Amino acid sequence: MSNSQKKWALAATIIASSMGFVNGSVVNVALPAIQVALDATVADMQWVISAYAFILGTLILTGGSAGDYYGRKRMFGLGIVIFLFSTVWCGLAPNVQQLIFGRGGQAVGGAFMIPGSLAIITDIYEEGQRGKAIGTWSAATALSTAAGPLLGGLLVDYLSWRFIFFISVPMALSALAILYWRIPKGDTTQKSDTPDFSGALLATVGIGMICYGLINGSERGITDIVVLINILGGLMVMGGFIWNEKRVKNPMVPLSLFSSTTFTGANLVTLFLYFALGGVFFLMPFNLIHAQGYSATAAGAAFIPFPLLVGGLSRWSGGLIVRYGARPLLIVGPALTSIGFLLLGYYGVESSYWTNFLPGFTFMGLGIAISFAPLQTTVMSSVEQSVAGTASGVNKAISRLSGMLAVALLGALAIHIFGNDILEWMQQNNVSAEIQQQMLSEKASLAKAKIPGQASGQVKEGLKVSIKQSFLHSYQVVMYLSSGLVLLGSICSALMVSYHPDSDEVENQRPAP
């Protein structure tokens, strides 16, 4: 494939992936307008968001594997087509039920597009060029994701909420045009064996139950019986999936992939990194808006250094892999991110942005910028090209599940600490049992917990201070824990990751004949 064709192929993967990532972030700012226009409930709005996250997380592993069997270009194009029609469905939805179904269709398309894009890049770029290409992909998708809320706000204010979906139509058509008129005929690597349908079914059901449990865990609490049944049931089904993969002739996910210490190490780094990021991005808006008094616009602007650094430096860091290898970058990057979380925890209890938040966001953005492209490149380069789609699907499933797990577990931890601190203050100040009970019923709201109207003036003032201090204590614990987890990822990189796996390691990934 010529350099020109490679650039066109990279452009198609960037446009399609950006479309998927934008639609994961752009909808949030339009929720109030959608709720009014479609006469929907708050629960309906939660499912407008959750349907996309749930189905994408459930199918992304199967979508990645499908590209290995049926051809990556073919399945990537199919994903774009599904996404295109689902996007139009969302934009024309006459009611919220139709919108939720359309969002689910978008997620199905995204499950084929997102892992397929990295698998195609792995196919067409040689090892020396791959890091910079993936860095370019990472930069573009990071910037498009960050631009989503701003773009969504402008469209809602000046046109209609329906245009947040219609903007994807020209993107999808452009990606399809490039894919079928600028990339040579034929398809990327595909397997001639019979796909592992039983494994696909078990993985879809198992991951789906876990995703459903985690999404509900962020709302109902991780100890809720429905949440526990789904998570534990999903883990049992995934145990059956592993058993199935050991015995079938052509497993959907060859377990021999994990015989590569590089592949396993890179996925452990992904787990720790995305878990920590999930917790930080969940609690930070509560801090900025409800504890520090920032407006919603100011809170959104506070994050700007993060996507700018990731978008601006990812191509550069991808190019460094050729010179230094992935290991030093995946040691330094998470370590800098860990420092960023530590700074946000230690100083992020006061309102000054420039001294209390900007340094932490800067270290966090720099660390992720150094980590992101090398991490993606390492995952894709540590396996045979014949299973590149599966490898991408595994990594994307881990990143999405770890983010959901962080919201459920770290959110539950923050609520627990917040509730205990509030209760301790109320008991020390002899607050009535009735007010104590009402305040504890508000603990899931964290920093925006409402003070009972019957509380006296002195108690109200005391509770205002206690709410802020209790929240900031829970916030600090989560930041420090996230810092430690990312540092653990840096240690995993030092012990396990090598950009150039030895031949025996790659050979061990091949399924037995």
N, C-alpha and C positions, 0 to 999 in steps of 0.2 A: 504494500500500500504506500502511495506517495506521501510526502510530507503535507501536501495540500489536502489530500483526502483524510489524513490523520487529524488535521486541524478542524475540518468539517465534522468529523465524527466526534471530536471533543466538544465542539460547539453544540451538537445535538444532545449529547449527554448532559451538558451544563444547563441548557434551556429546559429540558424535560425534568431534571432533578430539581432545578430551581422552582419550577412550577409546583412540584410536589411539596417542597419545603415551605414555599410562600403560603400555600393553602393550609399548612399546618399552623401558621402564625397570624395570618391576615384576618381570620374570622373573629378573633377575640374582641377587637375594637368595634366590630359591627353588631355585636350581640344585643345591645339595648335597642338599636334601630330595628333589628330583625324581630325582636320580641314584640315591639309595638305593632309593626307592620303585619305580622302573622298571628297576632293575638295569642301568643304562646306563654307558657309558664316558665319559671326559673328552672324547673326540672327538665323541660324541653330544651332549654338553652344549654344545659349541662350535657345533654346527649348530642347536640349539634357538634360540640367539641369532642366528646368521648367516643362517638361512633367512628370518627376518623382515626383517633389514636388506638382504639380497640381493634378494629379490623386490620389496620396497617401492621400493628404489632403481632397480630395473630397469623397473618399470611405472608409476612416478609421472608421468612425462612423457606416456605414452599415456593414463593415467587422466585427467589434466587436459584433454587434447585431446578425449577422448570426451565430456566434458561440454559442450564447445562445439558438437559435432555432434548429440548425442542429447538435449540438455537437461540443465542442471546439477542441477535438483531431482531429475530422474529418476535420473541417474547417481550423485548423492550418496546417494539413498535405496537404490539397488542396492548401493552400497558398504557401507552400514550393515547391510543384510540379509546380505551375504556375510560380513562381519565377525562378525555375531551367530552364524550357524551354525558358523563356524570356531572361534569362542570356545568354544561348547558342545562341539565336537569335541575341542578341547584339554583342557577340563576333564574329559572322560570318557575320554580316551586310555588304552587298556589297556597300551600299550607306547610306547617312545620314538620308534619310527618313525611311529606314528600322531600323536604329539605334534608331530613335525617337520612332517608334512604339514599339520596343523591350523595351525601357525604360518605356513606358507606361505599358507594360505587367508586368515588374518588380514591378511597383507601385501597380498594382492590387494584385499581390501576397503578397506584403508587407502589404497591408490593412487588410489581413486576418492573417498574421503571427504576426505582432507586438502587436495588442491588445489581440490576442489569447494567446500569450506567458504569459502575466501577469494573464490572467483569469485562465490558467492551473495551474500556481503557486499558485494562491488563492485557487483553488480546492484541491490541493494535500497536502498543508502545513497547519498545524494547526496554530491558531492565535499566539501562543508563538514562533513558528519557522518562521513565514511568513516574519517578518521584515528582518531577516538575509538572507533569501533566496532571497528576492527582492533586498536586498543590494548587494548580489553576482551578480545577474542579472544586476543591475545598474553599478557595477564596470566593469564587463566584456564588456558591450555594450559601456561604456564611453571610455575604452581603445581601443576598436576596431575602434570606430569612429575616435579617435585621430590618430590611426595608419594608417588610410585610405590614407591620402595625402602622407605620407612617403612611404608606400608600393606602391602606384600608381606611384610615381616618379621613384622608383627603377625598376619597371616592364617596364615602358615606356623607360627608358634609356638603359636597358640591354636586354629586350626581345621585346615586342611589346605592343602597347596600347590595343590590343585585350585581353591580359592576365589579365587586370584589371577586366574583366568580367569572364574569365575562372576560376579564383581562387575561385569563388563562387560555382563551380560545386562540388568539393569534400566536401565543407561545407554542401551543400544541401543534398547530398547523405548520409553524416554522420548523419545529423539530422533525415532524413527519416528512416534510419536503426535503430537508437535508438528508434524513435517513435513507430515503428511497431514490433520490436523484443525485446526491453527491457522494454517496458511499457505494463502492462496487457491488454488483450483484453477487448473490451467494450469501452465505451466513457464516457467523463465527462458529467455533467448535461446538458440536453437539454429539451426544452419546447415542449409540445405536441400540443399547440395551433397553429392556422394558423398565419403565419408571417404577419406583417403590411407592405404589399407591397406598398400601397399608401404613407405611411410615408417614406419608403426607397427611393421611387422615388423623393418625395419632398425634402428630406434631401440631396440626391445626386445632384439634380439640383441646390438647393439653395446654398449649400456649394461650389459646382463647380463654380457657377457664382461669388461668393465672392472671391474664390481663384484666378480665372482668372483675376478678376479686380485688386486684390492686386499684382499679379505677374506683370501685365502690369503697375500698379501704380509705381512700383520701377523703371521702364524704362521711362514711358511717363509722370509721374507726377500724383499726386493724384487728381488734378483738371481736368484732361483730360476727355472729354465727354464720351469716350468709357469706361474708368475706372469707372466713376461715375454711368453710366447706369448699368454696371455689378454688382457693389457693392450694389446699391440701389435696383436693381431688385432681387438680391440674398437675401437681407434682407426681401423683400416682400414675396418671396417664403418661407423663413424660418418662417415668420409669419403664412403663410398657413400651414406649417408643425406643428407648435405649436397648431393651431386650430384643425388640424387633430388628433394630439395625445390626445387631450382632449375628442374627441368624439368616437374614435374607441375602440373596445372591448379589443384588445391586442396591445397596442401601442408599436412601436419599441423602443422608449425612454419614459418610464413611467415618467410623469412630477412629480410624487410623489417622485422620487429620490431626487429632489431638496428640499423636505420638511426636509431632513436631513441637519442640519446646518453644520455638519462636511463635508459632501460631497460638499455642496455649497462652504463652506469656502476653502476647499482644491483646488477646481477648480478656485476660485478667486486668490489664491496664485499662481497657475499654470499660470493664465493669466498674472499677474503682472511680475512674474519671467521670463517667456519666452519672453514677450514683451521687457523687459529691456535687456535680453541677445541678442535678435535679433538686437536691436539697437547698442549695444556695438560691437558685432562681425561684423556688417556691416561697422562701421566707423573705427575700430581699424587698419585694414590693410592699409587704406588710411593714417592714422597718421604715422604708423611705416615706411612704404615704401616711401610715397611721401612727407611727412612733415619732418620726422626724418632722411631719407636717408638710412634706412635699406635695405639690399638685401632681395629678396623673401625668401631665405633659412633662414636668420636671423629672419625675421618676423614670419615665421612658427615656428622656435625654441622658439621664445618669449612666445608662448602660452603653452609650454610644462608643466609648473607647474600646469596649470589648469587641464588637463586630468589626470596627475599623482596623484594629490590630490583627484580628484573625483573617479578615479579608485582604488586608494589605501585605501580610507577611507569609501567608501559607505557600504561595508559589516559591518564594525565596527559601523557606525551610524545606520544601520538597526538593529543591535543587541541591541543598546541603547533604542529602543522603548519599549522593555519588561520592562526595569528598570525604565525609566522616563516617558514613554508615548510620543506621537507624538507632543503635543502642545509645550513644551519647546524647542524641536529641531527645530520646524517650526517657532519659534520666533527667536531663536539665529541664525539659518542658514541664513535666509534672511537678518537679521540685519548685519551679517558679510559680506555678499555679497554687501549690500548697502555701507558699509565702503570701500570695494574694489573698487566699481565704483567711490566713492567720491575721493579716492586717485588717481585713474587713471585720473580723471578730473582735479584735483588740480595740481598734479605733472607731469602728462603725456604730458607736452608741451615742454619738453627738451629731448635730445637724450640718456642720460645715462640710460641703461636698469636696472642696479642694484639698483639705487636709485629712478628712476622715474616710472618704470613699474613693476618690480618684486614684490614690496610690494602690489600693487593693484591686480596683478594676484594671489598672494598668498592668500589674504583675499577672493577674488572672488572664487577661487578653494575650499578653506576651507569651505566657506559658502554654496556653492552648494553641496559639499560632505556631509555636515551635513543635508541638506534639501532634497536631491533627493530621497533616499530610504524611509525615513519617509513619504514624500509626496505621492509617489506611493503606499506605504502600506496603508496609510490613505484612499486614494481614494478607494482602493479595499476592505478595511475592513469596510467601512461605509455603505455598501450595502449588500443585500442578495446575496448569491452565485449564485442564478438563473439569476441574471442580471449583473454578474461580467464582462462579455464580453462587454455589453453595457456601463457599467461604465468606463471600460478601453478605449473604443472607444470615448466616450464623452471627457475624459481627453486628449487623444492623439489629437483629433480634435481641442480642445482649444489650446493646445501647438503649433500645427502647424499653426493654423490661427493667433495666437498672434505673432508668429515669422514673418510671412508674413506681418501682419499689421504694425509691428515695422519698417520693411524695407521701407514700403510705407510711413508711417506717419513721423517717425523720419528722414528718408532720405529726405522727402520733407521739414521738418523743417530745417535740416542742410543746404540744398541747398538755402532756403530762407534767412537764416542768412548770409551765405557766400556771396550771391549775393548782399544783402543790404550793407554789410561791404565794399565789393569791389567797389560798386557804390559810396558810401560815400567818399572813398579815392580818386577815380577818379574825383569826382566833386570838392573836396577840392583842388586838384592839377591841375585843369583846363585841364584835359585830353580831347582830341578831342572827339566829339560825335561818330565818326566812330569807334574809338578804344573802347569807352564805350559799344557800341552796340555789337561789336565782343566779348568783354570780358564777357558780360552778356549772350551771346549765349553759352559760355563755362562753365557757373556756375554749371551745372549738373555734370561736371567732378570733382568738388571740388578741392582738392589739386593738381590734375594733369591737371588743366586748362592750356590751351596753350596761351601764350602771342602773340598778333598779330605781324607779322614780320615788319610792317612799324612803330612800336613804336620806339621812339628815345632811345638812350642808357640810359639816366637818367630815362625815364618813365619805361623802361624795368626793371631796377634795383628796382625801387619803386614798380612795380607790383609784382615782385618776393617776396619781403618782405610782401606786402599786401596780396598776395594769401596765404602765410603760416599763417600769423596772423589771417586772416579772417577764414581760415579753422579751426585753433585751437580754435577760439572763438565758432564756431558752434559745434565742437567736445566737448568742455567743457560743453556747454548747454545740449547736449544729455547725457553726462555722469552724470551730476547733476540731470537731469530729471529721468534718469534710476535709480539712487540711491534712489530718492524719491519714485518711484513706487515700488521698491523692499521693501523699508521700510514700505510702505502701505500694502504689502503682509504680513509682519511680524505682523502688527497690526491686520489684518484679522485673522491670526492664533491665536492670543491671545484672540480674541473675539468670534471666531466661531468653532475652531477645537478642537475635542476631539478624542483620538485614540479609545476609547471604547464607541461608541454610545449607548444610553440607549435603552431599548427594545421598548419603545413607538416610538422612532425615526425610528428604523428599521421596525417596524410594519406599520408605516405610508407610507413606500415606496411601499407596496404591492398594485397593481392595484385593484380597486374595482371589486368584482365578477359580 
